[in-house]
Amino acid sequence: MTLRLILMRHAKSGWDDPLVADADRPLAPRGVDAVACMGRWLAESGYLPDAALVSSALRTRETWTGLGAPCPATVVPALYLAGPDTMLRVLRDAKGPSVLMLGHNPGITEFAQLLVAVPSTHPRFADFPTAATLVADFDAYSWSEVQFGTAHVVDFAVPRDFG
């Protein structure tokens, strides 16, 4: 059986108000545009998740909403600024054959690099910019079986790939 992970970093957030707590920063206008672009790419490519695991930060929740994906999302506070080990632990509890996980750097970059057997050749894979999205498959029957170094890259894109 194949399980699919769609791993996405939140879109560009605003830094306009220095009094706003990090977790409460909203998307910037550029981020709103980027997430709409990435949502179209996911839909047109057939990369639609059955479920989503989303960090509790406002910018990740707004990214999720902007994607327009037709599936339920679970807000997971542990994903806020999570490192790779926490992200893997959360993923192992996922349900459904295709799951979207939405989080933050630097953890999301480290997680992506640790998950894949062979890195994407995309020039931005190493730094996973805002709204970057990895689509990766695992040969596994259950998310609880997923290990680092076992995913196969299916696709990787960033908003600038689309103009």
C-alpha positions in Angstrom: 0.0 0.0 0.0 1.1 3.6 -0.6 0.6 6.4 1.8 1.0 10.0 0.5 2.3 12.9 2.6 1.8 16.5 1.3 4.2 18.5 3.5 3.7 22.3 3.3 5.3 25.3 4.9 2.9 28.1 5.7 2.7 31.0 3.3 4.4 34.3 3.8 3.2 35.9 7.0 3.0 39.6 8.0 5.5 41.3 10.3 3.8 44.7 10.3 2.8 44.8 14.0 5.8 44.1 16.4 3.3 43.7 19.3 1.6 40.7 17.7 2.8 37.4 19.2 4.5 35.1 16.8 1.7 32.5 16.9 -0.8 35.2 16.1 0.8 36.6 12.9 -1.5 36.6 9.9 -0.7 36.0 6.3 0.7 38.9 4.3 -1.0 39.8 1.1 1.8 38.0 -0.8 1.1 34.9 1.3 -2.6 35.0 0.5 -1.7 35.1 -3.3 0.9 32.3 -2.9 -1.4 29.9 -1.0 -4.1 30.4 -3.7 -1.6 29.5 -6.3 -0.4 26.4 -4.4 -4.0 25.4 -3.8 -4.7 25.5 -7.6 -1.5 23.5 -8.2 -2.5 20.8 -5.7 -6.0 20.5 -7.1 -4.8 20.5 -10.8 -2.2 17.9 -10.0 -4.6 15.6 -8.1 -2.7 16.0 -4.8 -5.8 16.3 -2.6 -5.5 15.0 0.9 -8.0 13.0 2.9 -7.0 14.7 6.1 -4.8 17.6 7.3 -2.7 18.2 10.3 -2.2 21.9 10.9 -0.1 23.8 13.4 -2.1 26.0 15.7 -0.4 29.3 14.5 -2.7 31.7 12.8 -0.6 31.8 9.6 -0.8 28.0 9.2 -4.5 27.9 9.8 -5.0 30.7 7.2 -2.8 28.8 4.8 -5.0 25.8 5.2 -8.1 27.8 4.7 -6.7 29.4 1.6 -5.9 26.1 0.0 -9.6 25.3 -0.3 -8.9 21.6 0.2 -12.1 19.5 0.6 -11.2 17.5 3.7 -11.2 18.0 7.4 -8.2 19.5 9.3 -7.1 18.8 12.8 -5.3 21.7 14.5 -2.3 20.2 16.3 -0.7 22.5 18.8 2.4 20.3 18.9 3.2 21.2 15.3 3.8 24.9 16.2 7.5 25.4 15.6 8.0 21.6 15.9 11.2 19.8 15.1 11.4 16.6 13.0 11.0 14.1 15.8 7.7 15.8 16.9 6.5 16.0 13.4 7.1 12.3 12.8 5.4 11.4 16.0 2.3 13.4 15.0 2.4 11.9 11.5 2.4 8.4 12.9 -1.0 9.1 14.4 -2.5 10.3 11.0 -5.6 8.7 9.5 -6.2 8.3 5.8 -4.1 7.4 2.8 -3.2 11.0 1.9 -2.4 13.5 4.6 -1.4 17.1 4.3 0.9 18.4 7.2 1.3 22.2 7.5 4.1 23.7 9.7 7.0 26.0 10.1 10.7 26.3 9.4 13.3 25.3 10.4 11.5 22.1 11.4 9.7 21.5 8.2 12.9 21.7 6.1 14.7 19.3 8.4 11.7 17.0 8.5 11.5 16.9 4.7 15.2 16.2 4.3 15.1 13.4 6.9 12.0 11.8 5.4 13.1 11.3 1.8 15.4 8.5 0.6 16.7 10.8 -2.2 16.2 14.6 -2.0 14.3 16.5 -4.6 16.4 18.1 -7.3 14.4 21.3 -7.1 16.8 24.2 -6.2 14.6 25.4 -3.3 14.2 22.0 -1.6 17.2 22.6 0.7 15.7 25.8 2.2 11.9 25.1 1.8 10.7 28.7 1.4 7.3 29.9 2.4 4.4 27.9 0.8 6.9 25.3 -0.4 5.2 21.9 -0.8 6.6 18.4 -1.0 4.5 15.5 -2.2 6.1 12.2 -1.0 5.0 8.6 -1.0 5.7 5.8 1.5 5.4 2.1 0.9 3.6 1.4 4.1 0.2 0.1 5.3 0.0 2.4 8.3 1.4 5.8 9.2 2.7 4.2 12.4 5.2 2.3 10.2 6.7 5.4 8.6 10.4 6.0 9.2 12.9 8.6 8.3 14.7 8.0 5.0 11.9 5.9 3.4 9.8 8.5 1.5 10.0 8.8 -2.3 9.6 12.3 -3.8 6.7 12.6 -6.1 6.8 16.3 -6.6 8.0 19.6 -5.0 7.0 23.1 -5.9 7.2 26.7 -4.6 4.9 29.6 -5.6 7.5 31.2 -7.9 7.4 28.0 -10.1 4.1 29.3 -11.4 5.0 32.9 -12.2 
